[in-house]
Each structure stands twice: as structure tokens, then as C-alpha cells.
Amino acid sequence: MEDMQLKNYMEDVVMRNLDAILAKFPKACKCDECRKDIATLALNNLPPRYISSHQGDIFMRVNDMELQYLVEVIQQIAKAIKIVSEHPRHHRDEPLLK
């Protein structure tokens, strides 16, 4: 049996774009915990896009489909950054973004 994988390609799209979008929010916390929370929140608000494919072919298909959803991904990451910045799970004296 060949190595068949099932993958939500939105995870790759979010992770590839997270740093660039975070850079536009200089006051946002960029610690690992906040980055994970931002990615998780964005992914929970994006439709899953699962692909099943042979290993290797997945990456070609992900790149082809990324442009189709990029605007929605950017919007959800930005929204998640604002939410996580206002309600970080670690201690802050006041919200980072207002």
C-alpha cells in the first residue's frame, strides 16, 4: 500500500502567512503561546480544505490552491491577532492592542 496522506492544507497557508501579518501589528505579542493561539483561532474560523494525495504531490497542490483562499486567510489571521492581543492567555497588565 502506498503512503497516502490526508491533510488540511489551510494549516500550511496560515503558518506560511502568520509572520508577515504579525509584522503589521508591532504591538502584538509574538511569543510561542500567542502565535499558537492566533493560528488556532484563525484555523477555527476558516473552512477546512482537506486533500488526500500521495506524499510529494500534496505540496504542489497546496501551492496551487493557496491564492484562492489567501484573502480570507489574511482576514482571519488579522482578526485572530486582535482577539488574542486583547485577551492573551498569559499575564499582561493591559491589552497590547486597543
A tleap script that builds the chain and sets N, CA, C and O, in Angstrom:
source leaprc.protein.ff14SB
mol = sequence {
  NMET GLU ASP MET GLN LEU LYS ASN TYR MET
  GLU ASP VAL VAL MET ARG ASN LEU ASP ALA
  ILE LEU ALA LYS PHE PRO LYS ALA CYS LYS
  CYS ASP GLU CYS ARG LYS ASP ILE ALA THR
  LEU ALA LEU ASN ASN LEU PRO PRO ARG TYR
  ILE SER SER HIE GLN GLY ASP ILE PHE MET
  ARG VAL ASN ASP MET GLU LEU GLN TYR LEU
  VAL GLU VAL ILE GLN GLN ILE ALA LYS ALA
  ILE LYS ILE VAL SER GLU HIE PRO ARG HIE
  HIE ARG ASP GLU PRO LEU LEU CLYS
}
set mol.1.N position { 0.834 -1.185 0.000 }
set mol.1.CA position { 0.000 0.000 0.000 }
set mol.1.C position { 0.878 1.248 0.000 }
set mol.1.O position { 1.825 1.354 0.780 }
set mol.2.N position { 0.559 2.169 -0.866 }
set mol.2.CA position { 1.354 3.382 -0.973 }
set mol.2.C position { 1.044 4.337 0.176 }
set mol.2.O position { 0.005 4.225 0.827 }
set mol.3.N position { 1.959 5.278 0.416 }
set mol.3.CA position { 1.803 6.230 1.508 }
set mol.3.C position { 0.830 7.334 1.106 }
set mol.3.O position { 1.209 8.292 0.433 }
set mol.4.N position { -0.429 7.190 1.524 }
set mol.4.CA position { -1.462 8.180 1.239 }
set mol.4.C position { -1.650 9.043 2.474 }
set mol.4.O position { -1.712 8.527 3.590 }
set mol.5.N position { -1.741 10.351 2.285 }
set mol.5.CA position { -1.886 11.265 3.412 }
set mol.5.C position { -3.183 12.045 3.279 }
set mol.5.O position { -3.672 12.303 2.179 }
set mol.6.N position { -3.721 12.410 4.428 }
set mol.6.CA position { -4.873 13.285 4.495 }
set mol.6.C position { -4.394 14.551 5.186 }
set mol.6.O position { -3.785 14.477 6.253 }
set mol.7.N position { -4.661 15.717 4.593 }
set mol.7.CA position { -4.095 16.953 5.128 }
set mol.7.C position { -5.067 18.107 4.951 }
set mol.7.O position { -5.684 18.264 3.897 }
set mol.8.N position { -5.195 18.921 6.011 }
set mol.8.CA position { -5.921 20.181 5.905 }
set mol.8.C position { -4.907 21.215 5.444 }
set mol.8.O position { -4.088 21.686 6.233 }
set mol.9.N position { -4.963 21.566 4.173 }
set mol.9.CA position { -3.930 22.444 3.647 }
set mol.9.C position { -4.023 23.860 4.209 }
set mol.9.O position { -3.065 24.623 4.086 }
set mol.10.N position { -5.143 24.233 4.820 }
set mol.10.CA position { -5.264 25.562 5.425 }
set mol.10.C position { -4.213 25.768 6.513 }
set mol.10.O position { -3.780 26.897 6.744 }
set mol.11.N position { -3.794 24.685 7.188 }
set mol.11.CA position { -2.746 24.803 8.203 }
set mol.11.C position { -1.469 25.364 7.594 }
set mol.11.O position { -0.835 26.247 8.171 }
set mol.12.N position { -1.098 24.854 6.438 }
set mol.12.CA position { 0.110 25.338 5.768 }
set mol.12.C position { -0.028 26.793 5.335 }
set mol.12.O position { 0.906 27.581 5.480 }
set mol.13.N position { -1.184 27.142 4.810 }
set mol.13.CA position { -1.409 28.509 4.341 }
set mol.13.C position { -1.329 29.486 5.518 }
set mol.13.O position { -0.686 30.530 5.413 }
set mol.14.N position { -1.976 29.152 6.629 }
set mol.14.CA position { -1.941 30.023 7.806 }
set mol.14.C position { -0.509 30.155 8.312 }
set mol.14.O position { -0.052 31.269 8.568 }
set mol.15.N position { 0.194 29.065 8.459 }
set mol.15.CA position { 1.549 29.122 9.013 }
set mol.15.C position { 2.515 29.867 8.089 }
set mol.15.O position { 3.417 30.557 8.563 }
set mol.16.N position { 2.330 29.732 6.784 }
set mol.16.CA position { 3.195 30.448 5.836 }
set mol.16.C position { 2.975 31.954 5.880 }
set mol.16.O position { 3.890 32.717 5.567 }
set mol.17.N position { 1.799 32.389 6.257 }
set mol.17.CA position { 1.463 33.811 6.219 }
set mol.17.C position { 1.466 34.481 7.585 }
set mol.17.O position { 1.372 35.706 7.661 }
set mol.18.N position { 1.568 33.731 8.644 }
set mol.18.CA position { 1.456 34.263 10.001 }
set mol.18.C position { 2.495 35.344 10.305 }
set mol.18.O position { 2.131 36.412 10.798 }
set mol.19.N position { 3.755 35.101 10.029 }
set mol.19.CA position { 4.806 36.065 10.369 }
set mol.19.C position { 4.637 37.389 9.628 }
set mol.19.O position { 4.817 38.457 10.214 }
set mol.20.N position { 4.296 37.325 8.352 }
set mol.20.CA position { 4.132 38.550 7.560 }
set mol.20.C position { 2.987 39.398 8.093 }
set mol.20.O position { 3.085 40.624 8.124 }
set mol.21.N position { 1.917 38.763 8.505 }
set mol.21.CA position { 0.765 39.505 9.008 }
set mol.21.C position { 1.054 40.016 10.422 }
set mol.21.O position { 0.696 41.145 10.759 }
set mol.22.N position { 1.696 39.194 11.243 }
set mol.22.CA position { 2.088 39.647 12.589 }
set mol.22.C position { 2.991 40.879 12.527 }
set mol.22.O position { 2.924 41.741 13.403 }
set mol.23.N position { 3.825 40.966 11.508 }
set mol.23.CA position { 4.740 42.105 11.365 }
set mol.23.C position { 3.977 43.416 11.200 }
set mol.23.O position { 4.509 44.485 11.503 }
set mol.24.N position { 2.757 43.343 10.730 }
set mol.24.CA position { 1.934 44.548 10.550 }
set mol.24.C position { 1.263 44.994 11.854 }
set mol.24.O position { 0.601 46.031 11.895 }
set mol.25.N position { 1.439 44.208 12.910 }
set mol.25.CA position { 0.889 44.519 14.237 }
set mol.25.C position { 2.055 44.574 15.229 }
set mol.25.O position { 2.259 43.636 16.000 }
set mol.26.N position { 2.820 45.674 15.210 }
set mol.26.CA position { 4.048 45.727 16.027 }
set mol.26.C position { 3.818 45.592 17.530 }
set mol.26.O position { 4.723 45.172 18.252 }
set mol.27.N position { 2.625 45.939 18.017 }
set mol.27.CA position { 2.362 45.847 19.453 }
set mol.27.C position { 1.852 44.468 19.868 }
set mol.27.O position { 1.720 44.195 21.061 }
set mol.28.N position { 1.567 43.604 18.909 }
set mol.28.CA position { 1.053 42.270 19.224 }
set mol.28.C position { 2.163 41.396 19.801 }
set mol.28.O position { 3.308 41.451 19.353 }
set mol.29.N position { 1.812 40.600 20.788 }
set mol.29.CA position { 2.762 39.651 21.373 }
set mol.29.C position { 3.072 38.569 20.339 }
set mol.29.O position { 2.177 38.073 19.654 }
set mol.30.N position { 4.329 38.218 20.239 }
set mol.30.CA position { 4.753 37.221 19.260 }
set mol.30.C position { 5.369 35.993 19.925 }
set mol.30.O position { 6.122 35.246 19.301 }
set mol.31.N position { 5.036 35.797 21.212 }
set mol.31.CA position { 5.547 34.618 21.910 }
set mol.31.C position { 4.920 33.362 21.301 }
set mol.31.O position { 3.918 33.447 20.591 }
set mol.32.N position { 5.506 32.209 21.578 }
set mol.32.CA position { 5.011 30.954 21.003 }
set mol.32.C position { 3.560 30.681 21.378 }
set mol.32.O position { 2.778 30.211 20.552 }
set mol.33.N position { 3.201 30.977 22.624 }
set mol.33.CA position { 1.830 30.712 23.074 }
set mol.33.C position { 0.834 31.567 22.296 }
set mol.33.O position { -0.195 31.060 21.851 }
set mol.34.N position { 1.122 32.846 22.128 }
set mol.34.CA position { 0.217 33.718 21.381 }
set mol.34.C position { 0.185 33.339 19.901 }
set mol.34.O position { -0.876 33.369 19.278 }
set mol.35.N position { 1.326 32.986 19.342 }
set mol.35.CA position { 1.357 32.570 17.928 }
set mol.35.C position { 0.487 31.330 17.718 }
set mol.35.O position { -0.254 31.247 16.738 }
set mol.36.N position { 0.577 30.376 18.632 }
set mol.36.CA position { -0.260 29.170 18.517 }
set mol.36.C position { -1.738 29.517 18.657 }
set mol.36.O position { -2.578 28.994 17.924 }
set mol.37.N position { -2.052 30.406 19.604 }
set mol.37.CA position { -3.442 30.821 19.793 }
set mol.37.C position { -3.978 31.536 18.552 }
set mol.37.O position { -5.117 31.307 18.145 }
set mol.38.N position { -3.164 32.395 17.955 }
set mol.38.CA position { -3.576 33.117 16.747 }
set mol.38.C position { -3.833 32.136 15.608 }
set mol.38.O position { -4.858 32.220 14.931 }
set mol.39.N position { -2.906 31.211 15.399 }
set mol.39.CA position { -3.074 30.224 14.324 }
set mol.39.C position { -4.306 29.353 14.568 }
set mol.39.O position { -5.072 29.078 13.644 }
set mol.40.N position { -4.490 28.924 15.812 }
set mol.40.CA position { -5.636 28.069 16.146 }
set mol.40.C position { -6.951 28.801 15.913 }
set mol.40.O position { -7.876 28.253 15.313 }
set mol.41.N position { -7.032 30.037 16.389 }
set mol.41.CA position { -8.255 30.818 16.223 }
set mol.41.C position { -8.541 31.063 14.739 }
set mol.41.O position { -9.679 30.912 14.293 }
set mol.42.N position { -7.525 31.435 13.987 }
set mol.42.CA position { -7.716 31.658 12.548 }
set mol.42.C position { -8.202 30.373 11.868 }
set mol.42.O position { -9.140 30.409 11.071 }
set mol.43.N position { -7.566 29.242 12.183 }
set mol.43.CA position { -7.959 27.972 11.558 }
set mol.43.C position { -9.374 27.563 11.949 }
set mol.43.O position { -10.098 26.995 11.132 }
set mol.44.N position { -9.775 27.841 13.173 }
set mol.44.CA position { -11.133 27.502 13.601 }
set mol.44.C position { -12.184 28.341 12.886 }
set mol.44.O position { -13.351 27.954 12.834 }
set mol.45.N position { -11.784 29.490 12.333 }
set mol.45.CA position { -12.716 30.355 11.616 }
set mol.45.C position { -12.580 30.257 10.102 }
set mol.45.O position { -13.252 30.981 9.367 }
set mol.46.N position { -11.727 29.376 9.643 }
set mol.46.CA position { -11.571 29.133 8.205 }
set mol.46.C position { -12.160 27.771 7.867 }
set mol.46.O position { -12.115 26.853 8.686 }
set mol.47.N position { -12.707 27.635 6.678 }
set mol.47.CA position { -13.225 26.319 6.307 }
set mol.47.C position { -12.059 25.342 6.103 }
set mol.47.O position { -11.063 25.696 5.472 }
set mol.48.N position { -12.173 24.136 6.622 }
set mol.48.CA position { -11.096 23.166 6.378 }
set mol.48.C position { -11.075 22.791 4.900 }
set mol.48.O position { -12.122 22.679 4.261 }
set mol.49.N position { -9.918 22.606 4.387 }
set mol.49.CA position { -9.756 22.197 2.990 }
set mol.49.C position { -8.820 20.992 2.975 }
set mol.49.O position { -7.602 21.117 2.846 }
set mol.50.N position { -9.435 19.832 3.110 }
set mol.50.CA position { -8.649 18.603 3.158 }
set mol.50.C position { -8.339 18.113 1.761 }
set mol.50.O position { -9.162 18.187 0.849 }
set mol.51.N position { -7.137 17.615 1.624 }
set mol.51.CA position { -6.743 16.974 0.383 }
set mol.51.C position { -6.170 15.611 0.743 }
set mol.51.O position { -5.516 15.453 1.774 }
set mol.52.N position { -6.415 14.652 -0.097 }
set mol.52.CA position { -5.769 13.347 0.081 }
set mol.52.C position { -4.927 13.136 -1.154 }
set mol.52.O position { -5.385 13.296 -2.286 }
set mol.53.N position { -3.716 12.782 -0.912 }
set mol.53.CA position { -2.785 12.674 -2.027 }
set mol.53.C position { -1.580 11.858 -1.601 }
set mol.53.O position { -1.358 11.588 -0.420 }
set mol.54.N position { -0.831 11.485 -2.587 }
set mol.54.CA position { 0.440 10.823 -2.308 }
set mol.54.C position { 1.417 11.863 -1.790 }
set mol.54.O position { 1.368 13.027 -2.186 }
set mol.55.N position { 2.298 11.436 -0.906 }
set mol.55.CA position { 3.299 12.339 -0.356 }
set mol.55.C position { 4.082 12.957 -1.506 }
set mol.55.O position { 4.426 12.259 -2.460 }
set mol.56.N position { 4.367 14.239 -1.435 }
set mol.56.CA position { 5.081 14.932 -2.500 }
set mol.56.C position { 4.123 15.705 -3.383 }
set mol.56.O position { 4.365 16.872 -3.691 }
set mol.57.N position { 3.039 15.069 -3.793 }
set mol.57.CA position { 2.035 15.745 -4.608 }
set mol.57.C position { 1.263 16.753 -3.776 }
set mol.57.O position { 0.754 17.735 -4.315 }
set mol.58.N position { 1.166 16.527 -2.472 }
set mol.58.CA position { 0.431 17.433 -1.582 }
set mol.58.C position { 0.975 18.851 -1.697 }
set mol.58.O position { 0.197 19.798 -1.817 }
set mol.59.N position { 2.278 19.014 -1.664 }
set mol.59.CA position { 2.870 20.343 -1.632 }
set mol.59.C position { 2.610 21.115 -2.915 }
set mol.59.O position { 2.422 22.330 -2.869 }
set mol.60.N position { 2.597 20.442 -4.054 }
set mol.60.CA position { 2.264 21.101 -5.313 }
set mol.60.C position { 0.819 21.584 -5.285 }
set mol.60.O position { 0.541 22.706 -5.708 }
set mol.61.N position { -0.093 20.772 -4.801 }
set mol.61.CA position { -1.499 21.132 -4.771 }
set mol.61.C position { -1.767 22.255 -3.787 }
set mol.61.O position { -2.602 23.121 -4.049 }
set mol.62.N position { -1.073 22.253 -2.661 }
set mol.62.CA position { -1.237 23.310 -1.666 }
set mol.62.C position { -0.862 24.650 -2.277 }
set mol.62.O position { -1.610 25.618 -2.138 }
set mol.63.N position { 0.266 24.728 -2.944 }
set mol.63.CA position { 0.706 25.984 -3.542 }
set mol.63.C position { -0.262 26.461 -4.615 }
set mol.63.O position { -0.504 27.662 -4.737 }
set mol.64.N position { -0.810 25.550 -5.385 }
set mol.64.CA position { -1.763 25.923 -6.429 }
set mol.64.C position { -3.042 26.498 -5.853 }
set mol.64.O position { -3.620 27.413 -6.439 }
set mol.65.N position { -3.499 25.987 -4.722 }
set mol.65.CA position { -4.778 26.398 -4.159 }
set mol.65.C position { -4.656 27.574 -3.191 }
set mol.65.O position { -5.671 28.166 -2.822 }
set mol.66.N position { -3.444 27.922 -2.774 }
set mol.66.CA position { -3.263 28.947 -1.754 }
set mol.66.C position { -3.829 30.300 -2.181 }
set mol.66.O position { -4.485 30.966 -1.380 }
set mol.67.N position { -3.593 30.716 -3.409 }
set mol.67.CA position { -4.067 32.022 -3.866 }
set mol.67.C position { -5.579 32.136 -3.787 }
set mol.67.O position { -6.103 33.223 -3.543 }
set mol.68.N position { -6.272 31.058 -3.985 }
set mol.68.CA position { -7.724 31.058 -3.970 }
set mol.68.C position { -8.274 31.504 -2.609 }
set mol.68.O position { -9.326 32.140 -2.553 }
set mol.69.N position { -7.588 31.183 -1.532 }
set mol.69.CA position { -8.084 31.452 -0.186 }
set mol.69.C position { -7.261 32.490 0.571 }
set mol.69.O position { -7.534 32.751 1.742 }
set mol.70.N position { -6.277 33.076 -0.061 }
set mol.70.CA position { -5.330 33.945 0.641 }
set mol.70.C position { -5.998 35.152 1.306 }
set mol.70.O position { -5.659 35.475 2.444 }
set mol.71.N position { -6.923 35.817 0.643 }
set mol.71.CA position { -7.567 36.996 1.229 }
set mol.71.C position { -8.320 36.609 2.504 }
set mol.71.O position { -8.223 37.300 3.517 }
set mol.72.N position { -9.058 35.522 2.454 }
set mol.72.CA position { -9.797 35.065 3.624 }
set mol.72.C position { -8.847 34.680 4.759 }
set mol.72.O position { -9.129 34.962 5.924 }
set mol.73.N position { -7.739 34.045 4.432 }
set mol.73.CA position { -6.746 33.654 5.434 }
set mol.73.C position { -6.153 34.897 6.098 }
set mol.73.O position { -6.029 34.945 7.321 }
set mol.74.N position { -5.793 35.886 5.310 }
set mol.74.CA position { -5.221 37.125 5.857 }
set mol.74.C position { -6.225 37.803 6.787 }
set mol.74.O position { -5.855 38.261 7.868 }
set mol.75.N position { -7.483 37.870 6.380 }
set mol.75.CA position { -8.504 38.487 7.222 }
set mol.75.C position { -8.665 37.750 8.550 }
set mol.75.O position { -8.772 38.381 9.602 }
set mol.76.N position { -8.684 36.435 8.506 }
set mol.76.CA position { -8.875 35.660 9.733 }
set mol.76.C position { -7.665 35.731 10.650 }
set mol.76.O position { -7.816 35.757 11.871 }
set mol.77.N position { -6.463 35.763 10.076 }
set mol.77.CA position { -5.260 35.906 10.912 }
set mol.77.C position { -5.264 37.275 11.590 }
set mol.77.O position { -4.984 37.368 12.786 }
set mol.78.N position { -5.576 38.332 10.850 }
set mol.78.CA position { -5.609 39.680 11.427 }
set mol.78.C position { -6.657 39.763 12.537 }
set mol.78.O position { -6.402 40.348 13.589 }
set mol.79.N position { -7.815 39.188 12.309 }
set mol.79.CA position { -8.870 39.176 13.335 }
set mol.79.C position { -8.392 38.409 14.571 }
set mol.79.O position { -8.620 38.848 15.698 }
set mol.80.N position { -7.737 37.279 14.367 }
set mol.80.CA position { -7.234 36.471 15.482 }
set mol.80.C position { -6.149 37.220 16.257 }
set mol.80.O position { -6.085 37.114 17.482 }
set mol.81.N position { -5.300 37.972 15.563 }
set mol.81.CA position { -4.255 38.753 16.235 }
set mol.81.C position { -4.898 39.768 17.173 }
set mol.81.O position { -4.453 39.938 18.308 }
set mol.82.N position { -5.934 40.436 16.706 }
set mol.82.CA position { -6.618 41.434 17.548 }
set mol.82.C position { -7.253 40.784 18.771 }
set mol.82.O position { -7.153 41.308 19.880 }
set mol.83.N position { -7.903 39.645 18.568 }
set mol.83.CA position { -8.576 38.963 19.679 }
set mol.83.C position { -7.564 38.458 20.701 }
set mol.83.O position { -7.741 38.663 21.902 }
set mol.84.N position { -6.517 37.806 20.238 }
set mol.84.CA position { -5.509 37.261 21.151 }
set mol.84.C position { -4.766 38.396 21.867 }
set mol.84.O position { -4.411 38.268 23.039 }
set mol.85.N position { -4.538 39.494 21.161 }
set mol.85.CA position { -3.854 40.630 21.784 }
set mol.85.C position { -4.708 41.250 22.887 }
set mol.85.O position { -4.181 41.708 23.901 }
set mol.86.N position { -6.018 41.263 22.688 }
set mol.86.CA position { -6.911 41.811 23.701 }
set mol.86.C position { -7.126 40.851 24.872 }
set mol.86.O position { -7.429 41.281 25.984 }
set mol.87.N position { -6.969 39.553 24.618 }
set mol.87.CA position { -7.221 38.531 25.644 }
set mol.87.C position { -6.128 37.458 25.631 }
set mol.87.O position { -6.419 36.287 25.388 }
set mol.88.N position { -4.873 37.847 25.890 }
set mol.88.CA position { -3.814 36.827 25.895 }
set mol.88.C position { -4.018 35.847 27.048 }
set mol.88.O position { -4.567 36.204 28.091 }
set mol.89.N position { -3.572 34.615 26.848 }
set mol.89.CA position { -3.715 33.619 27.914 }
set mol.89.C position { -2.609 33.743 28.958 }
set mol.89.O position { -2.705 33.154 30.035 }
set mol.90.N position { -1.564 34.505 28.647 }
set mol.90.CA position { -0.539 34.754 29.651 }
set mol.90.C position { -0.787 36.124 30.264 }
set mol.90.O position { -1.581 36.905 29.739 }
set mol.91.N position { -0.122 36.419 31.360 }
set mol.91.CA position { -0.398 37.636 32.118 }
set mol.91.C position { 0.168 38.871 31.436 }
set mol.91.O position { 1.327 38.904 31.020 }
set mol.92.N position { -0.674 39.873 31.334 }
set mol.92.CA position { -0.288 41.191 30.826 }
set mol.92.C position { -1.014 42.210 31.691 }
set mol.92.O position { -2.129 41.967 32.151 }
set mol.93.N position { -0.368 43.360 31.909 }
set mol.93.CA position { -1.018 44.397 32.696 }
set mol.93.C position { -2.213 45.009 31.962 }
set mol.93.O position { -3.227 45.346 32.574 }
set mol.94.N position { -2.078 45.145 30.646 }
set mol.94.CA position { -3.163 45.708 29.843 }
set mol.94.C position { -3.085 45.125 28.448 }
set mol.94.O position { -2.033 44.611 28.067 }
set mol.95.N position { -4.155 45.182 27.670 }
set mol.95.CA position { -4.135 44.653 26.308 }
set mol.95.C position { -3.077 45.349 25.459 }
set mol.95.O position { -2.790 46.531 25.647 }
set mol.96.N position { -2.504 44.598 24.525 }
set mol.96.CA position { -1.465 45.152 23.672 }
set mol.96.C position { -2.031 46.001 22.547 }
set mol.96.O position { -1.390 46.955 22.107 }
set mol.97.N position { -3.220 45.666 22.077 }
set mol.97.CA position { -3.866 46.433 21.003 }
set mol.97.C position { -5.159 47.010 21.526 }
set mol.97.O position { -5.874 46.362 22.292 }
set mol.98.N position { -5.456 48.208 21.121 }
set mol.98.CA position { -6.725 48.829 21.535 }
set mol.98.C position { -7.491 49.272 20.328 }
set mol.98.O position { -8.587 49.818 20.458 }
savepdb mol mol.pdb
quit
